Amino acid sequence: MSRFRKAILVVGALLAVGATQAQAGFVPTLTTPAPGGTASTFVYNLTFTSGSGPNTETLVSGNFVQLYNFFSPGVVAGSPITITGPAGLTASITNTPTVPPGTVPNLPLTGTIVFTYNGPALTADTSWQATIPLTGQLFATRVGQSGSINQIGTGPFNNNQIGGVFLPSPVVPEPTSFVLGAFALPLLVFLRRRRSA
């Protein structure tokens, strides 16, 4: 086996090991639709992972995870957001979210959904499912950002995170659709005139 192939196998094994280790924190993950797919309802797993070792993390009342700029232009909320899982998590929409210290999200931040925890301190891995209905059409996915805060150990320090997450985006017709439309409209007008003559 060549050295190049061995190096590729070693790098692949390291990436696989890294991918299986859970990172502590409070993070959202899109489950429906699949990235690149379309849907009129977006479903997220909101997962708190405490980690291991001397700096395990705690989810305390007031900690949150948020989806920045979820309601971008053209994305309209449907019926209320529903959350399933343990009690204590609520959803709100704001145009002025709290930005975790030390993080710099992309602008704009309008239309941000904030999931705030308001229960007893959690030290065990916990997850919720948030279902967000949208109106008007099917929506594609785009890469956006999330931000979160949770406590490290018993305090006083926090784990402030910013990360990537898939968010909805209006489906834009392909350029070929415009070209076909540009040719089809005059043809329809011509056929209609010819038929009425």
The 8 nearest C-alpha neighbors of each residue, nearest first, counted from 0:
[[1, 4, 2, 5, 3, 6, 8, 7],
 [2, 0, 3, 4, 5, 6, 7, 8],
 [1, 3, 5, 4, 6, 0, 7, 8],
 [2, 4, 6, 1, 5, 7, 0, 8],
 [5, 3, 7, 1, 6, 2, 8, 0],
 [6, 4, 2, 8, 7, 3, 9, 1],
 [5, 7, 3, 9, 4, 8, 2, 10],
 [6, 8, 4, 10, 5, 9, 11, 3],
 [9, 7, 11, 5, 6, 10, 12, 4],
 [8, 10, 12, 6, 11, 7, 5, 13],
 [9, 11, 13, 7, 12, 8, 6, 14],
 [12, 10, 8, 14, 9, 13, 7, 15],
 [11, 13, 15, 9, 14, 10, 8, 16],
 [14, 12, 10, 16, 15, 11, 17, 9],
 [13, 15, 17, 11, 12, 16, 18, 10],
 [14, 16, 12, 18, 17, 13, 11, 19],
 [15, 17, 13, 19, 14, 18, 12, 20],
 [18, 16, 14, 20, 15, 19, 13, 21],
 [19, 17, 15, 16, 20, 14, 21, 13],
 [20, 18, 16, 17, 21, 15, 14, 22],
 [21, 19, 17, 18, 22, 16, 15, 50],
 [22, 20, 19, 23, 50, 48, 18, 17],
 [21, 23, 20, 24, 50, 48, 49, 25],
 [22, 24, 50, 48, 49, 21, 56, 25],
 [23, 25, 48, 47, 26, 22, 49, 149],
 [24, 26, 47, 46, 147, 64, 48, 149],
 [25, 27, 46, 45, 24, 47, 64, 28],
 [28, 26, 45, 44, 43, 46, 29, 164],
 [29, 27, 44, 43, 30, 45, 164, 26],
 [28, 30, 43, 31, 42, 165, 44, 27],
 [29, 31, 43, 42, 32, 33, 28, 44],
 [32, 30, 42, 33, 41, 29, 43, 40],
 [31, 33, 36, 38, 37, 30, 34, 41],
 [32, 34, 36, 31, 35, 30, 29, 37],
 [35, 33, 36, 140, 32, 165, 29, 141],
 [34, 36, 140, 33, 139, 37, 32, 141],
 [37, 35, 33, 34, 32, 139, 140, 38],
 [36, 38, 139, 138, 137, 32, 140, 35],
 [39, 37, 137, 138, 40, 32, 41, 139],
 [38, 40, 137, 133, 138, 136, 132, 134],
 [41, 39, 132, 38, 131, 133, 42, 130],
 [40, 42, 131, 31, 130, 32, 132, 43],
 [41, 43, 130, 31, 30, 129, 29, 131],
 [44, 42, 29, 129, 28, 30, 128, 45],
 [43, 45, 128, 28, 27, 127, 46, 129],
 [46, 44, 27, 127, 126, 26, 128, 43],
 [47, 45, 126, 26, 25, 125, 44, 48],
 [46, 48, 25, 125, 124, 24, 126, 49],
 [47, 49, 124, 23, 24, 50, 46, 25],
 [50, 48, 56, 23, 55, 124, 122, 123],
 [51, 49, 23, 55, 48, 56, 22, 52],
 [52, 50, 55, 49, 53, 54, 23, 56],
 [51, 53, 54, 55, 50, 56, 49, 152],
 [52, 54, 55, 51, 152, 56, 50, 151],
 [55, 53, 52, 152, 151, 56, 51, 50],
 [56, 54, 51, 50, 152, 49, 53, 52],
 [55, 57, 151, 49, 152, 150, 54, 50],
 [58, 56, 122, 150, 121, 152, 151, 59],
 [57, 59, 121, 149, 120, 150, 62, 122],
 [60, 58, 120, 62, 57, 61, 119, 121],
 [59, 61, 117, 116, 118, 62, 119, 120],
 [60, 62, 116, 117, 115, 59, 63, 118],
 [63, 61, 149, 148, 116, 60, 59, 115],
 [64, 62, 115, 147, 114, 148, 116, 61],
 [63, 65, 147, 114, 146, 113, 25, 26],
 [66, 64, 113, 146, 145, 112, 114, 67],
 [65, 67, 145, 112, 111, 69, 144, 68],
 [66, 68, 111, 108, 69, 145, 144, 65],
 [69, 67, 111, 110, 108, 109, 70, 71],
 [70, 68, 111, 67, 110, 71, 66, 166],
 [71, 69, 110, 74, 68, 75, 72, 111],
 [70, 72, 68, 74, 69, 73, 110, 168],
 [73, 71, 74, 70, 75, 169, 168, 110],
 [72, 74, 169, 75, 71, 168, 70, 135],
 [75, 73, 70, 71, 72, 169, 168, 76],
 [76, 74, 133, 134, 73, 70, 77, 135],
 [77, 75, 133, 134, 132, 78, 74, 70],
 [76, 78, 133, 134, 132, 75, 79, 131],
 [77, 79, 132, 76, 80, 133, 131, 134],
 [80, 78, 81, 77, 132, 131, 76, 130],
 [79, 81, 131, 130, 78, 82, 132, 129],
 [82, 80, 130, 129, 79, 83, 131, 128],
 [81, 83, 129, 128, 130, 127, 84, 80],
 [84, 82, 128, 127, 129, 81, 85, 86],
 [83, 85, 127, 86, 128, 82, 126, 88],
 [84, 86, 87, 127, 83, 88, 126, 125],
 [87, 85, 88, 84, 118, 83, 117, 89],
 [86, 88, 118, 117, 116, 85, 89, 115],
 [89, 87, 116, 115, 86, 117, 114, 90],
 [90, 88, 115, 114, 87, 116, 91, 82],
 [91, 89, 114, 113, 115, 112, 88, 92],
 [90, 92, 113, 112, 93, 114, 89, 115],
 [93, 91, 112, 111, 113, 110, 90, 94],
 [94, 92, 111, 95, 110, 96, 112, 91],
 [93, 95, 109, 110, 111, 96, 108, 92],
 [94, 96, 93, 109, 97, 108, 111, 110],
 [97, 95, 93, 98, 94, 111, 108, 113],
 [96, 98, 99, 95, 100, 146, 65, 113],
 [97, 99, 96, 100, 102, 146, 103, 104],
 [98, 100, 159, 102, 148, 97, 101, 147],
 [101, 99, 102, 98, 159, 103, 160, 97],
 [100, 102, 99, 103, 159, 160, 98, 161],
 [103, 101, 100, 99, 161, 104, 160, 98],
 [102, 104, 105, 101, 98, 161, 99, 100],
 [105, 103, 102, 106, 144, 161, 98, 146],
 [106, 104, 107, 103, 108, 144, 67, 143],
 [107, 105, 108, 104, 68, 109, 67, 103],
 [106, 108, 109, 105, 68, 67, 104, 110],
 [107, 109, 68, 106, 67, 111, 94, 110],
 [110, 108, 94, 68, 111, 107, 95, 93],
 [109, 111, 70, 68, 94, 69, 93, 92],
 [112, 110, 67, 68, 69, 93, 109, 66],
 [111, 113, 92, 66, 65, 91, 93, 69],
 [112, 114, 65, 91, 90, 64, 92, 115],
 [113, 115, 90, 64, 63, 89, 65, 88],
 [116, 114, 63, 89, 88, 62, 61, 113],
 [115, 117, 88, 60, 87, 62, 61, 63],
 [118, 116, 60, 87, 61, 88, 115, 119],
 [117, 119, 87, 60, 116, 120, 59, 86],
 [118, 120, 121, 59, 60, 117, 87, 58],
 [119, 121, 59, 58, 57, 118, 122, 60],
 [122, 120, 58, 57, 123, 119, 59, 124],
 [121, 123, 57, 49, 56, 58, 120, 124],
 [124, 122, 121, 125, 49, 48, 57, 47],
 [123, 125, 48, 47, 49, 122, 126, 46],
 [126, 124, 47, 46, 123, 48, 127, 121],
 [127, 125, 46, 45, 47, 44, 84, 128],
 [126, 128, 84, 45, 83, 44, 46, 129],
 [127, 129, 44, 83, 82, 43, 45, 84],
 [128, 130, 82, 43, 42, 81, 131, 44],
 [131, 129, 42, 81, 80, 41, 82, 132],
 [130, 132, 80, 41, 40, 42, 129, 133],
 [133, 131, 40, 77, 78, 76, 39, 41],
 [132, 134, 77, 76, 39, 40, 75, 131],
 [135, 133, 77, 75, 136, 76, 39, 132],
 [134, 136, 133, 137, 75, 39, 74, 77],
 [137, 135, 134, 39, 138, 133, 169, 38],
 [136, 138, 39, 38, 37, 139, 170, 135],
 [137, 139, 169, 37, 38, 168, 170, 167],
 [138, 140, 37, 168, 170, 167, 36, 169],
 [141, 139, 167, 166, 168, 35, 165, 34],
 [142, 140, 166, 165, 168, 167, 143, 139],
 [141, 143, 165, 164, 166, 163, 140, 144],
 [144, 142, 164, 165, 163, 166, 141, 145],
 [145, 143, 163, 164, 162, 67, 66, 146],
 [144, 146, 66, 162, 65, 161, 67, 163],
 [145, 147, 161, 65, 160, 64, 162, 99],
 [146, 148, 64, 160, 63, 159, 25, 65],
 [147, 149, 159, 62, 63, 158, 99, 157],
 [150, 148, 62, 158, 58, 157, 57, 24],
 [149, 151, 157, 57, 56, 158, 154, 58],
 [150, 152, 56, 157, 156, 154, 57, 158],
 [153, 151, 56, 55, 154, 54, 57, 150],
 [152, 154, 151, 155, 150, 57, 56, 156],
 [155, 153, 156, 152, 151, 150, 157, 57],
 [154, 156, 153, 157, 150, 151, 152, 158],
 [157, 155, 154, 151, 150, 158, 152, 153],
 [158, 156, 150, 151, 149, 159, 148, 155],
 [157, 159, 149, 148, 150, 151, 160, 24],
 [160, 158, 148, 99, 147, 157, 100, 149],
 [161, 159, 147, 146, 158, 148, 162, 102],
 [160, 162, 146, 145, 102, 147, 144, 159],
 [163, 161, 145, 144, 146, 160, 164, 26],
 [162, 164, 144, 143, 145, 142, 165, 161],
 [165, 163, 143, 144, 142, 145, 166, 28],
 [164, 166, 142, 141, 143, 140, 29, 34],
 [167, 165, 141, 140, 143, 69, 142, 164],
 [168, 166, 140, 139, 138, 141, 169, 69],
 [167, 169, 139, 138, 140, 141, 170, 74],
 [170, 168, 138, 73, 139, 171, 74, 167],
 [169, 171, 138, 139, 168, 172, 137, 37],
 [170, 172, 169, 173, 168, 139, 174, 138],
 [173, 171, 176, 174, 170, 177, 175, 169],
 [172, 174, 175, 176, 171, 177, 170, 178],
 [175, 173, 177, 176, 172, 178, 179, 171],
 [174, 176, 178, 177, 173, 179, 172, 180],
 [177, 175, 179, 174, 173, 178, 180, 172],
 [176, 178, 180, 174, 175, 179, 181, 173],
 [179, 177, 175, 181, 180, 176, 182, 174],
 [180, 178, 176, 182, 181, 177, 183, 175],
 [181, 179, 183, 177, 178, 182, 184, 176],
 [180, 182, 178, 179, 183, 184, 177, 185],
 [183, 181, 179, 180, 184, 185, 178, 186],
 [182, 184, 180, 186, 181, 185, 179, 187],
 [183, 185, 187, 186, 182, 181, 180, 188],
 [186, 184, 188, 187, 183, 182, 189, 181],
 [185, 187, 189, 183, 184, 188, 190, 182],
 [186, 188, 190, 184, 189, 185, 191, 183],
 [187, 189, 185, 191, 186, 190, 192, 184],
 [190, 188, 186, 192, 187, 191, 193, 185],
 [191, 189, 193, 187, 192, 188, 194, 186],
 [190, 192, 194, 188, 193, 189, 187, 195],
 [193, 191, 189, 195, 194, 190, 188, 196],
 [192, 194, 190, 196, 191, 195, 189, 188],
 [193, 195, 191, 192, 196, 190, 189, 188],
 [194, 196, 192, 193, 191, 190, 189, 188],
 [195, 193, 194, 192, 191, 190, 189, 188]]
